[in-house]
Amino acid sequence: MPPFQQVCQILRTTLGLSYQPLTEDTPLLGAMPELDSMAVANLIVALEQYYGFEVRDDEISARHFATVGSLSDFVASKLE
């Protein structure tokens, strides 16, 4: 499954979004009330567990959580 589709699934599961439509342009941080600081931490853990990579503290940036597309791009960059 491409990173974008899997990132959408992980977002839905972690944030309890059920079947909310998500596109690359769907805003996240600051626009989605479910995505608070604790949810960001849980989301990072879920991504690390699913993909088997580690996100260092210095890699965590609001720009990666701006949209579903920017988060997916961040995941893709970690997989390279």
N, CA, C and O atoms as a CHARMM CRD file, in Angstrom:
* protein
*
  320
    1    1 MET  N      0.85500  -1.18100   0.00000 PROA 1      0.00000
    2    1 MET  CA     0.00000   0.00000   0.00000 PROA 1      0.00000
    3    1 MET  C      0.90100   1.24400   0.00000 PROA 1      0.00000
    4    1 MET  O      1.84500   1.32100   0.78500 PROA 1      0.00000
    5    2 PRO  N      0.61200   2.22000  -0.87900 PROA 2      0.00000
    6    2 PRO  CA     1.42700   3.43900  -0.93400 PROA 2      0.00000
    7    2 PRO  C      1.38100   4.17900   0.39800 PROA 2      0.00000
    8    2 PRO  O      0.38400   4.10000   1.11700 PROA 2      0.00000
    9    3 PRO  N      2.46400   4.90700   0.73700 PROA 3      0.00000
   10    3 PRO  CA     2.48400   5.62500   2.01300 PROA 3      0.00000
   11    3 PRO  C      1.25500   6.50400   2.24200 PROA 3      0.00000
   12    3 PRO  O      0.74300   6.55500   3.36000 PROA 3      0.00000
   13    4 PHE  N      0.77300   7.19300   1.21600 PROA 4      0.00000
   14    4 PHE  CA    -0.35700   8.09800   1.42200 PROA 4      0.00000
   15    4 PHE  C     -1.57900   7.34800   1.93900 PROA 4      0.00000
   16    4 PHE  O     -2.20600   7.77600   2.90900 PROA 4      0.00000
   17    5 GLN  N     -1.91700   6.23900   1.30200 PROA 5      0.00000
   18    5 GLN  CA    -3.09900   5.47900   1.71600 PROA 5      0.00000
   19    5 GLN  C     -2.93600   4.92600   3.12700 PROA 5      0.00000
   20    5 GLN  O     -3.87300   4.95200   3.92400 PROA 5      0.00000
   21    6 GLN  N     -1.73800   4.42700   3.43000 PROA 6      0.00000
   22    6 GLN  CA    -1.50800   3.86400   4.75300 PROA 6      0.00000
   23    6 GLN  C     -1.47800   4.96700   5.81200 PROA 6      0.00000
   24    6 GLN  O     -1.98100   4.76900   6.91800 PROA 6      0.00000
   25    7 VAL  N     -0.89900   6.11800   5.49300 PROA 7      0.00000
   26    7 VAL  CA    -0.89500   7.24500   6.42600 PROA 7      0.00000
   27    7 VAL  C     -2.33700   7.66500   6.72200 PROA 7      0.00000
   28    7 VAL  O     -2.66800   7.96600   7.86900 PROA 7      0.00000
   29    8 CYS  N     -3.18300   7.68800   5.71700 PROA 8      0.00000
   30    8 CYS  CA    -4.60400   8.00600   5.93500 PROA 8      0.00000
   31    8 CYS  C     -5.23500   7.00900   6.88700 PROA 8      0.00000
   32    8 CYS  O     -5.97400   7.39600   7.79100 PROA 8      0.00000
   33    9 GLN  N     -4.95200   5.73200   6.69300 PROA 9      0.00000
   34    9 GLN  CA    -5.51400   4.70000   7.56200 PROA 9      0.00000
   35    9 GLN  C     -5.01100   4.85500   8.99100 PROA 9      0.00000
   36    9 GLN  O     -5.78700   4.72400   9.93700 PROA 9      0.00000
   37   10 ILE  N     -3.72700   5.13100   9.15800 PROA 10     0.00000
   38   10 ILE  CA    -3.15500   5.31600  10.49900 PROA 10     0.00000
   39   10 ILE  C     -3.75700   6.55500  11.15100 PROA 10     0.00000
   40   10 ILE  O     -4.03900   6.54400  12.34900 PROA 10     0.00000
   41   11 LEU  N     -3.95700   7.62500  10.37900 PROA 11     0.00000
   42   11 LEU  CA    -4.61100   8.82400  10.91300 PROA 11     0.00000
   43   11 LEU  C     -6.02100   8.50400  11.38900 PROA 11     0.00000
   44   11 LEU  O     -6.41400   8.88600  12.49100 PROA 11     0.00000
   45   12 ARG  N     -6.77700   7.80400  10.55700 PROA 12     0.00000
   46   12 ARG  CA    -8.15400   7.45600  10.92500 PROA 12     0.00000
   47   12 ARG  C     -8.19500   6.62400  12.20200 PROA 12     0.00000
   48   12 ARG  O     -9.00800   6.88100  13.09000 PROA 12     0.00000
   49   13 THR  N     -7.32700   5.63700  12.29000 PROA 13     0.00000
   50   13 THR  CA    -7.30000   4.75500  13.44500 PROA 13     0.00000
   51   13 THR  C     -6.84700   5.50000  14.70100 PROA 13     0.00000
   52   13 THR  O     -7.48200   5.39600  15.75000 PROA 13     0.00000
   53   14 THR  N     -5.76400   6.24000  14.59300 PROA 14     0.00000
   54   14 THR  CA    -5.18400   6.92800  15.74900 PROA 14     0.00000
   55   14 THR  C     -6.08500   8.04100  16.26400 PROA 14     0.00000
   56   14 THR  O     -6.21000   8.23400  17.47300 PROA 14     0.00000
   57   15 LEU  N     -6.71400   8.77400  15.34800 PROA 15     0.00000
   58   15 LEU  CA    -7.52700   9.92600  15.73900 PROA 15     0.00000
   59   15 LEU  C     -9.01300   9.60600  15.84800 PROA 15     0.00000
   60   15 LEU  O     -9.80600  10.46500  16.23400 PROA 15     0.00000
   61   16 GLY  N     -9.39600   8.37800  15.51200 PROA 16     0.00000
   62   16 GLY  CA   -10.79900   7.99800  15.57700 PROA 16     0.00000
   63   16 GLY  C    -11.65300   8.74800  14.57200 PROA 16     0.00000
   64   16 GLY  O    -12.75800   9.18400  14.89600 PROA 16     0.00000
   65   17 LEU  N    -11.15300   8.90000  13.36100 PROA 17     0.00000
   66   17 LEU  CA   -11.84700   9.67800  12.33500 PROA 17     0.00000
   67   17 LEU  C    -12.84600   8.85600  11.53600 PROA 17     0.00000
   68   17 LEU  O    -13.53600   9.40900  10.68000 PROA 17     0.00000
   69   18 SER  N    -12.94500   7.58500  11.77800 PROA 18     0.00000
   70   18 SER  CA   -13.78700   6.65200  11.03900 PROA 18     0.00000
   71   18 SER  C    -13.56500   6.82300   9.53900 PROA 18     0.00000
   72   18 SER  O    -12.47100   6.54600   9.04700 PROA 18     0.00000
   73   19 TYR  N    -14.56200   7.26700   8.81800 PROA 19     0.00000
   74   19 TYR  CA   -14.41100   7.30600   7.35500 PROA 19     0.00000
   75   19 TYR  C    -14.39400   8.72200   6.80900 PROA 19     0.00000
   76   19 TYR  O    -14.82700   8.96400   5.68200 PROA 19     0.00000
   77   20 GLN  N    -13.89600   9.65500   7.60500 PROA 20     0.00000
   78   20 GLN  CA   -13.77300  11.03900   7.12100 PROA 20     0.00000
   79   20 GLN  C    -12.88900  11.05100   5.87400 PROA 20     0.00000
   80   20 GLN  O    -11.80000  10.47700   5.88200 PROA 20     0.00000
   81   21 PRO  N    -13.34900  11.70200   4.80300 PROA 21     0.00000
   82   21 PRO  CA   -12.52200  11.74700   3.59700 PROA 21     0.00000
   83   21 PRO  C    -11.24900  12.54500   3.84800 PROA 21     0.00000
   84   21 PRO  O    -11.29300  13.64400   4.40000 PROA 21     0.00000
   85   22 LEU  N    -10.13100  11.99100   3.44300 PROA 22     0.00000
   86   22 LEU  CA    -8.84400  12.65000   3.58500 PROA 22     0.00000
   87   22 LEU  C     -8.18500  12.76400   2.22000 PROA 22     0.00000
   88   22 LEU  O     -8.11500  11.78800   1.47300 PROA 22     0.00000
   89   23 THR  N     -7.70700  13.94900   1.90000 PROA 23     0.00000
   90   23 THR  CA    -6.96100  14.17100   0.66700 PROA 23     0.00000
   91   23 THR  C     -5.58800  14.70400   1.03900 PROA 23     0.00000
   92   23 THR  O     -5.31900  14.97700   2.20900 PROA 23     0.00000
   93   24 GLU  N     -4.73100  14.85000   0.06000 PROA 24     0.00000
   94   24 GLU  CA    -3.40000  15.39300   0.32700 PROA 24     0.00000
   95   24 GLU  C     -3.48400  16.79700   0.89800 PROA 24     0.00000
   96   24 GLU  O     -2.59900  17.20800   1.64800 PROA 24     0.00000
   97   25 ASP  N     -4.52800  17.54000   0.56100 PROA 25     0.00000
   98   25 ASP  CA    -4.67100  18.92100   1.01400 PROA 25     0.00000
   99   25 ASP  C     -5.44900  19.05800   2.32500 PROA 25     0.00000
  100   25 ASP  O     -5.62900  20.17400   2.81300 PROA 25     0.00000
  101   26 THR  N     -5.91100  17.94900   2.90300 PROA 26     0.00000
  102   26 THR  CA    -6.65200  18.02700   4.16700 PROA 26     0.00000
  103   26 THR  C     -5.73900  18.60100   5.24900 PROA 26     0.00000
  104   26 THR  O     -4.69900  18.01700   5.55100 PROA 26     0.00000
  105   27 PRO  N     -6.11700  19.73900   5.83600 PROA 27     0.00000
  106   27 PRO  CA    -5.27800  20.33400   6.87900 PROA 27     0.00000
  107   27 PRO  C     -5.34200  19.51100   8.16000 PROA 27     0.00000
  108   27 PRO  O     -6.37700  18.93500   8.49400 PROA 27     0.00000
  109   28 LEU  N     -4.21800  19.46500   8.87000 PROA 28     0.00000
  110   28 LEU  CA    -4.14800  18.69400  10.10300 PROA 28     0.00000
  111   28 LEU  C     -3.95100  19.61200  11.31100 PROA 28     0.00000
  112   28 LEU  O     -4.92400  20.03500  11.93700 PROA 28     0.00000
  113   29 LEU  N     -2.71300  19.91300  11.63200 PROA 29     0.00000
  114   29 LEU  CA    -2.37800  20.66400  12.83800 PROA 29     0.00000
  115   29 LEU  C     -3.03200  22.04100  12.81700 PROA 29     0.00000
  116   29 LEU  O     -2.84000  22.81600  11.88000 PROA 29     0.00000
  117   30 GLY  N     -3.79700  22.33200  13.84500 PROA 30     0.00000
  118   30 GLY  CA    -4.48500  23.61200  13.94400 PROA 30     0.00000
  119   30 GLY  C     -5.85800  23.61700  13.30200 PROA 30     0.00000
  120   30 GLY  O     -6.65300  24.52500  13.54700 PROA 30     0.00000
  121   31 ALA  N     -6.14600  22.61700  12.48400 PROA 31     0.00000
  122   31 ALA  CA    -7.43700  22.57500  11.79800 PROA 31     0.00000
  123   31 ALA  C     -8.27300  21.37200  12.23900 PROA 31     0.00000
  124   31 ALA  O     -9.49700  21.38600  12.11000 PROA 31     0.00000
  125   32 MET  N     -7.63400  20.36600  12.74200 PROA 32     0.00000
  126   32 MET  CA    -8.32800  19.14100  13.13500 PROA 32     0.00000
  127   32 MET  C     -8.28300  19.05000  14.67000 PROA 32     0.00000
  128   32 MET  O     -7.22300  18.78600  15.23800 PROA 32     0.00000
  129   33 PRO  N     -9.40800  19.26300  15.33500 PROA 33     0.00000
  130   33 PRO  CA    -9.41300  19.28300  16.80200 PROA 33     0.00000
  131   33 PRO  C     -8.91400  17.98600  17.43900 PROA 33     0.00000
  132   33 PRO  O     -8.39900  18.00400  18.55800 PROA 33     0.00000
  133   34 GLU  N     -9.06100  16.86900  16.73800 PROA 34     0.00000
  134   34 GLU  CA    -8.60000  15.58800  17.27000 PROA 34     0.00000
  135   34 GLU  C     -7.07400  15.52000  17.38000 PROA 34     0.00000
  136   34 GLU  O     -6.53700  14.71300  18.13900 PROA 34     0.00000
  137   35 LEU  N     -6.37800  16.37400  16.61700 PROA 35     0.00000
  138   35 LEU  CA    -4.91400  16.30600  16.56100 PROA 35     0.00000
  139   35 LEU  C     -4.31100  17.29400  17.56300 PROA 35     0.00000
  140   35 LEU  O     -3.80800  18.35400  17.19000 PROA 35     0.00000
  141   36 ASP  N     -4.37500  16.91700  18.84300 PROA 36     0.00000
  142   36 ASP  CA    -3.73600  17.71700  19.87800 PROA 36     0.00000
  143   36 ASP  C     -2.32400  17.16800  20.11800 PROA 36     0.00000
  144   36 ASP  O     -1.88600  16.26000  19.41200 PROA 36     0.00000
  145   37 SER  N     -1.62000  17.70800  21.09800 PROA 37     0.00000
  146   37 SER  CA    -0.22800  17.30300  21.31300 PROA 37     0.00000
  147   37 SER  C     -0.10700  15.82000  21.66000 PROA 37     0.00000
  148   37 SER  O      0.83400  15.16000  21.22000 PROA 37     0.00000
  149   38 MET  N     -1.04200  15.29300  22.43800 PROA 38     0.00000
  150   38 MET  CA    -1.00500  13.87300  22.78200 PROA 38     0.00000
  151   38 MET  C     -1.27700  13.01900  21.55000 PROA 38     0.00000
  152   38 MET  O     -0.66300  11.96600  21.37700 PROA 38     0.00000
  153   39 ALA  N     -2.18500  13.45900  20.70100 PROA 39     0.00000
  154   39 ALA  CA    -2.49300  12.71500  19.47600 PROA 39     0.00000
  155   39 ALA  C     -1.30400  12.72300  18.52200 PROA 39     0.00000
  156   39 ALA  O     -1.05100  11.72900  17.84200 PROA 39     0.00000
  157   40 VAL  N     -0.56300  13.84500  18.46300 PROA 40     0.00000
  158   40 VAL  CA     0.64600  13.89300  17.62700 PROA 40     0.00000
  159   40 VAL  C      1.63400  12.83800  18.11200 PROA 40     0.00000
  160   40 VAL  O      2.20100  12.09800  17.30700 PROA 40     0.00000
  161   41 ALA  N      1.84100  12.76800  19.43000 PROA 41     0.00000
  162   41 ALA  CA     2.76000  11.76400  19.98400 PROA 41     0.00000
  163   41 ALA  C      2.28600  10.35700  19.64900 PROA 41     0.00000
  164   41 ALA  O      3.08700   9.51300  19.24800 PROA 41     0.00000
  165   42 ASN  N      0.99700  10.09800  19.81000 PROA 42     0.00000
  166   42 ASN  CA     0.44700   8.77200  19.48600 PROA 42     0.00000
  167   42 ASN  C      0.58400   8.45700  18.00700 PROA 42     0.00000
  168   42 ASN  O      0.87100   7.31900  17.63400 PROA 42     0.00000
  169   43 LEU  N      0.38100   9.45400  17.17000 PROA 43     0.00000
  170   43 LEU  CA     0.50600   9.26900  15.72800 PROA 43     0.00000
  171   43 LEU  C      1.94200   8.93400  15.34500 PROA 43     0.00000
  172   43 LEU  O      2.17700   8.04900  14.52200 PROA 43     0.00000
  173   44 ILE  N      2.89200   9.63200  15.93400 PROA 44     0.00000
  174   44 ILE  CA     4.30300   9.34800  15.65300 PROA 44     0.00000
  175   44 ILE  C      4.64100   7.91500  16.05500 PROA 44     0.00000
  176   44 ILE  O      5.30700   7.19700  15.30900 PROA 44     0.00000
  177   45 VAL  N      4.18500   7.50200  17.22900 PROA 45     0.00000
  178   45 VAL  CA     4.42900   6.12600  17.68800 PROA 45     0.00000
  179   45 VAL  C      3.80000   5.12100  16.71400 PROA 45     0.00000
  180   45 VAL  O      4.42500   4.12000  16.36500 PROA 45     0.00000
  181   46 ALA  N      2.57700   5.38900  16.28100 PROA 46     0.00000
  182   46 ALA  CA     1.90200   4.48100  15.34400 PROA 46     0.00000
  183   46 ALA  C      2.66500   4.37900  14.02300 PROA 46     0.00000
  184   46 ALA  O      2.80500   3.28900  13.46900 PROA 46     0.00000
  185   47 LEU  N      3.15600   5.50500  13.52200 PROA 47     0.00000
  186   47 LEU  CA     3.93900   5.48900  12.27700 PROA 47     0.00000
  187   47 LEU  C      5.24300   4.73000  12.47000 PROA 47     0.00000
  188   47 LEU  O      5.64400   3.94600  11.60900 PROA 47     0.00000
  189   48 GLU  N      5.90800   4.96400  13.60400 PROA 48     0.00000
  190   48 GLU  CA     7.16400   4.25800  13.88400 PROA 48     0.00000
  191   48 GLU  C      6.93900   2.75500  13.94600 PROA 48     0.00000
  192   48 GLU  O      7.72100   1.97900  13.39700 PROA 48     0.00000
  193   49 GLN  N      5.87600   2.35100  14.61300 PROA 49     0.00000
  194   49 GLN  CA     5.60000   0.91800  14.75100 PROA 49     0.00000
  195   49 GLN  C      5.23000   0.28600  13.41700 PROA 49     0.00000
  196   49 GLN  O      5.68700  -0.81300  13.10000 PROA 49     0.00000
  197   50 TYR  N      4.40900   0.97100  12.64000 PROA 50     0.00000
  198   50 TYR  CA     3.98300   0.39800  11.36300 PROA 50     0.00000
  199   50 TYR  C      5.14300   0.29000  10.37700 PROA 50     0.00000
  200   50 TYR  O      5.34400  -0.75000   9.75000 PROA 50     0.00000
  201   51 TYR  N      5.90200   1.37500  10.25000 PROA 51     0.00000
  202   51 TYR  CA     6.95400   1.42000   9.23000 PROA 51     0.00000
  203   51 TYR  C      8.31400   0.95600   9.72300 PROA 51     0.00000
  204   51 TYR  O      9.19400   0.67500   8.90900 PROA 51     0.00000
  205   52 GLY  N      8.51200   0.86700  11.04800 PROA 52     0.00000
  206   52 GLY  CA     9.78600   0.39300  11.56600 PROA 52     0.00000
  207   52 GLY  C     10.90400   1.41400  11.51900 PROA 52     0.00000
  208   52 GLY  O     12.07600   1.03700  11.53000 PROA 52     0.00000
  209   53 PHE  N     10.57900   2.68100  11.46600 PROA 53     0.00000
  210   53 PHE  CA    11.61400   3.70800  11.53400 PROA 53     0.00000
  211   53 PHE  C     11.48000   4.46700  12.84500 PROA 53     0.00000
  212   53 PHE  O     10.50800   4.29400  13.58000 PROA 53     0.00000
  213   54 GLU  N     12.46800   5.31000  13.12900 PROA 54     0.00000
  214   54 GLU  CA    12.45700   6.11700  14.34500 PROA 54     0.00000
  215   54 GLU  C     12.39500   7.58400  13.95800 PROA 54     0.00000
  216   54 GLU  O     13.12500   8.03200  13.07400 PROA 54     0.00000
  217   55 VAL  N     11.52800   8.32500  14.61500 PROA 55     0.00000
  218   55 VAL  CA    11.43200   9.76800  14.41400 PROA 55     0.00000
  219   55 VAL  C     12.14600  10.43000  15.59500 PROA 55     0.00000
  220   55 VAL  O     11.69800  10.34100  16.73800 PROA 55     0.00000
  221   56 ARG  N     13.25700  11.09100  15.29900 PROA 56     0.00000
  222   56 ARG  CA    14.00300  11.79800  16.34400 PROA 56     0.00000
  223   56 ARG  C     13.28300  13.09400  16.70300 PROA 56     0.00000
  224   56 ARG  O     12.56100  13.66400  15.88600 PROA 56     0.00000
  225   57 ASP  N     13.48800  13.54400  17.92000 PROA 57     0.00000
  226   57 ASP  CA    12.84600  14.77600  18.39000 PROA 57     0.00000
  227   57 ASP  C     13.13100  15.95100  17.46600 PROA 57     0.00000
  228   57 ASP  O     12.25000  16.77500  17.22400 PROA 57     0.00000
  229   58 ASP  N     14.36100  16.03800  16.94500 PROA 58     0.00000
  230   58 ASP  CA    14.72000  17.17100  16.08700 PROA 58     0.00000
  231   58 ASP  C     14.09300  17.08000  14.69500 PROA 58     0.00000
  232   58 ASP  O     14.19800  18.02300  13.91100 PROA 58     0.00000
  233   59 GLU  N     13.44500  15.96200  14.38300 PROA 59     0.00000
  234   59 GLU  CA    12.75900  15.80900  13.09400 PROA 59     0.00000
  235   59 GLU  C     11.29200  16.22400  13.16700 PROA 59     0.00000
  236   59 GLU  O     10.64200  16.39600  12.13600 PROA 59     0.00000
  237   60 ILE  N     10.77800  16.38400  14.37000 PROA 60     0.00000
  238   60 ILE  CA     9.36200  16.70600  14.53000 PROA 60     0.00000
  239   60 ILE  C      9.16300  18.19200  14.27700 PROA 60     0.00000
  240   60 ILE  O      9.70300  19.04000  14.98700 PROA 60     0.00000
  241   61 SER  N      8.38000  18.48500  13.25500 PROA 61     0.00000
  242   61 SER  CA     8.15500  19.86800  12.84600 PROA 61     0.00000
  243   61 SER  C      6.68700  20.05800  12.47200 PROA 61     0.00000
  244   61 SER  O      6.05300  19.16700  11.90800 PROA 61     0.00000
  245   62 ALA  N      6.16900  21.22200  12.79500 PROA 62     0.00000
  246   62 ALA  CA     4.77200  21.52200  12.44900 PROA 62     0.00000
  247   62 ALA  C      4.55400  21.41900  10.94600 PROA 62     0.00000
  248   62 ALA  O      3.45500  21.07300  10.51300 PROA 62     0.00000
  249   63 ARG  N      5.55800  21.70500  10.14900 PROA 63     0.00000
  250   63 ARG  CA     5.37700  21.64300   8.68700 PROA 63     0.00000
  251   63 ARG  C      5.06700  20.22500   8.22300 PROA 63     0.00000
  252   63 ARG  O      4.38900  20.04100   7.21200 PROA 63     0.00000
  253   64 HSD  N      5.55900  19.21200   8.95700 PROA 64     0.00000
  254   64 HSD  CA     5.25700  17.82500   8.58400 PROA 64     0.00000
  255   64 HSD  C      3.81700  17.46200   8.90000 PROA 64     0.00000
  256   64 HSD  O      3.26000  16.53400   8.31300 PROA 64     0.00000
  257   65 PHE  N      3.21300  18.20100   9.83500 PROA 65     0.00000
  258   65 PHE  CA     1.83700  17.92300  10.23900 PROA 65     0.00000
  259   65 PHE  C      0.86100  18.97800   9.71400 PROA 65     0.00000
  260   65 PHE  O     -0.24600  19.11500  10.23500 PROA 65     0.00000
  261   66 ALA  N      1.26400  19.71400   8.69600 PROA 66     0.00000
  262   66 ALA  CA     0.40900  20.76200   8.12600 PROA 66     0.00000
  263   66 ALA  C     -0.78100  20.16100   7.38300 PROA 66     0.00000
  264   66 ALA  O     -1.91700  20.59900   7.56500 PROA 66     0.00000
  265   67 THR  N     -0.52100  19.16800   6.55600 PROA 67     0.00000
  266   67 THR  CA    -1.57200  18.51200   5.77000 PROA 67     0.00000
  267   67 THR  C     -1.30700  17.01300   5.74100 PROA 67     0.00000
  268   67 THR  O     -0.23400  16.55100   6.13000 PROA 67     0.00000
  269   68 VAL  N     -2.28600  16.27000   5.28000 PROA 68     0.00000
  270   68 VAL  CA    -2.09400  14.82600   5.12300 PROA 68     0.00000
  271   68 VAL  C     -0.96900  14.57400   4.12300 PROA 68     0.00000
  272   68 VAL  O     -0.16800  13.65800   4.30500 PROA 68     0.00000
  273   69 GLY  N     -0.90900  15.37900   3.08000 PROA 69     0.00000
  274   69 GLY  CA     0.14700  15.22900   2.07000 PROA 69     0.00000
  275   69 GLY  C      1.53500  15.48600   2.63100 PROA 69     0.00000
  276   69 GLY  O      2.47400  14.75800   2.30900 PROA 69     0.00000
  277   70 SER  N      1.68200  16.51700   3.47000 PROA 70     0.00000
  278   70 SER  CA     3.01000  16.80500   4.03600 PROA 70     0.00000
  279   70 SER  C      3.42500  15.69900   5.00300 PROA 70     0.00000
  280   70 SER  O      4.60700  15.36300   5.08600 PROA 70     0.00000
  281   71 LEU  N      2.47300  15.13500   5.72900 PROA 71     0.00000
  282   71 LEU  CA     2.79800  14.01400   6.61500 PROA 71     0.00000
  283   71 LEU  C      3.19200  12.78400   5.80300 PROA 71     0.00000
  284   71 LEU  O      4.14300  12.08400   6.15000 PROA 71     0.00000
  285   72 SER  N      2.46900  12.52700   4.73600 PROA 72     0.00000
  286   72 SER  CA     2.78000  11.40600   3.86100 PROA 72     0.00000
  287   72 SER  C      4.16500  11.58400   3.22000 PROA 72     0.00000
  288   72 SER  O      4.92700  10.62500   3.10300 PROA 72     0.00000
  289   73 ASP  N      4.48000  12.80600   2.81000 PROA 73     0.00000
  290   73 ASP  CA     5.79600  13.09100   2.23400 PROA 73     0.00000
  291   73 ASP  C      6.90100  12.85000   3.26400 PROA 73     0.00000
  292   73 ASP  O      7.96300  12.32500   2.92800 PROA 73     0.00000
  293   74 PHE  N      6.65000  13.23100   4.50900 PROA 74     0.00000
  294   74 PHE  CA     7.62100  13.00300   5.57500 PROA 74     0.00000
  295   74 PHE  C      7.85100  11.50400   5.75500 PROA 74     0.00000
  296   74 PHE  O      8.99300  11.05900   5.86300 PROA 74     0.00000
  297   75 VAL  N      6.77500  10.73200   5.78800 PROA 75     0.00000
  298   75 VAL  CA     6.89600   9.27500   5.91300 PROA 75     0.00000
  299   75 VAL  C      7.69600   8.71200   4.73900 PROA 75     0.00000
  300   75 VAL  O      8.58600   7.88300   4.93100 PROA 75     0.00000
  301   76 ALA  N      7.38200   9.15800   3.53700 PROA 76     0.00000
  302   76 ALA  CA     8.09600   8.67300   2.33800 PROA 76     0.00000
  303   76 ALA  C      9.58500   8.98800   2.45800 PROA 76     0.00000
  304   76 ALA  O     10.42200   8.16600   2.08700 PROA 76     0.00000
  305   77 SER  N      9.92200  10.17400   2.97600 PROA 77     0.00000
  306   77 SER  CA    11.33600  10.53800   3.10700 PROA 77     0.00000
  307   77 SER  C     12.04000   9.64900   4.14100 PROA 77     0.00000
  308   77 SER  O     13.22700   9.35400   3.99700 PROA 77     0.00000
  309   78 LYS  N     11.32000   9.22500   5.17400 PROA 78     0.00000
  310   78 LYS  CA    11.90200   8.33200   6.16500 PROA 78     0.00000
  311   78 LYS  C     12.12100   6.93400   5.61000 PROA 78     0.00000
  312   78 LYS  O     12.96200   6.18600   6.10900 PROA 78     0.00000
  313   79 LEU  N     11.36800   6.58200   4.58200 PROA 79     0.00000
  314   79 LEU  CA    11.47800   5.24600   4.00400 PROA 79     0.00000
  315   79 LEU  C     12.54900   5.15800   2.92800 PROA 79     0.00000
  316   79 LEU  O     12.88100   4.06500   2.47100 PROA 79     0.00000
  317   80 GLU  N     13.09000   6.29400   2.52200 PROA 80     0.00000
  318   80 GLU  CA    14.11300   6.29400   1.46400 PROA 80     0.00000
  319   80 GLU  C     15.44600   5.76400   1.95600 PROA 80     0.00000
  320   80 GLU  O     16.40600   5.70100   1.18800 PROA 80     0.00000
